[in-house]
Amino acid sequence: SQLAEENSWALSVHEGESVTVNCSYKTSITALQWYRQKSGKGPAQLILIRSNEREKRNGRLRATLDTSSQSSSLSITATRCEDTAVYFCATDAGYGSSGNKLIFGIGTLLSVKP
Amino acid sequence: EAAVTQSPRNKVAVTGGKVTLSCNQTNNHNNMYWYRQDTGHGLRLIHYSYGAGSTEKGDIPDGYKASRPSQENFSLILELATPSQTSVYFCASGDAAGVEQYFGPGTRLTVL
């Protein structure tokens, strides 16, 4: 079955540093998404990267996708305290075949300290 | 701006009781989803819907029912609540392409 999983349970950095969260998945996909969930809130999408793309940027965020190794990374530069959150990767298997369902990883807790 | 709301935000129920969690979206999205989130498991899909009148089983449907009476509303029903259903429940909506999902703020359910 399809599985998306982040490779670290928790990461801690100081403000201004850069950090990378990694994700691996097990089956072919059409797209991979990165979500962020702040404490007490629902997840919110950060970046969507399609299987024919290798890199996508959104401000201080940069996502990469390597379909040959079935892995993705999300890098955050110049981190801020408000980046503290749980970061999830989520994959789908294409429109219709899985009912437009997403498979979420367990998440990586990123703590950004002053 | 996408808007998904959930009620109640917090609920304490007794074992064996009936619990209904409600979700409303103003995005006019066809698809709606119910997840539960537990430490060590991430988000797991319980039920989802393609539109009014439709419900589909997700990955962990046992002990749950769902109802989609309209485009805007999607309910999750626990007919006989058990302590193992203590969790945080999230509702989400997505368009027909199903690419991005918009989540509500969550409902914290405690079953005693």
Chai-1 contact restraints between the chains, C-beta under 6 A:
chainA,res_idxA,chainB,res_idxB,connection_type,confidence,min_distance_angstrom,max_distance_angstrom,comment,restraint_id
A,G42,B,F90,contact,1.0,0.0,6.0,A-B,restraint_1
A,G42,B,F103,contact,1.0,0.0,6.0,A-B,restraint_2
A,G42,B,G104,contact,1.0,0.0,6.0,A-B,restraint_3
A,G42,B,P105,contact,1.0,0.0,6.0,A-B,restraint_4
A,G42,B,G106,contact,1.0,0.0,6.0,A-B,restraint_5
A,P43,B,F103,contact,1.0,0.0,6.0,A-B,restraint_6
A,Q45,B,E100,contact,1.0,0.0,6.0,A-B,restraint_7
A,G99,B,E56,contact,1.0,0.0,6.0,A-B,restraint_8
A,N100,B,N31,contact,1.0,0.0,6.0,A-B,restraint_9
A,N100,B,G98,contact,1.0,0.0,6.0,A-B,restraint_10
A,K101,B,L45,contact,1.0,0.0,6.0,A-B,restraint_11
A,F104,B,G42,contact,1.0,0.0,6.0,A-B,restraint_12
A,F104,B,L43,contact,1.0,0.0,6.0,A-B,restraint_13
A,G105,B,G42,contact,1.0,0.0,6.0,A-B,restraint_14
A,I106,B,G42,contact,1.0,0.0,6.0,A-B,restraint_15
A,G107,B,G42,contact,1.0,0.0,6.0,A-B,restraint_16
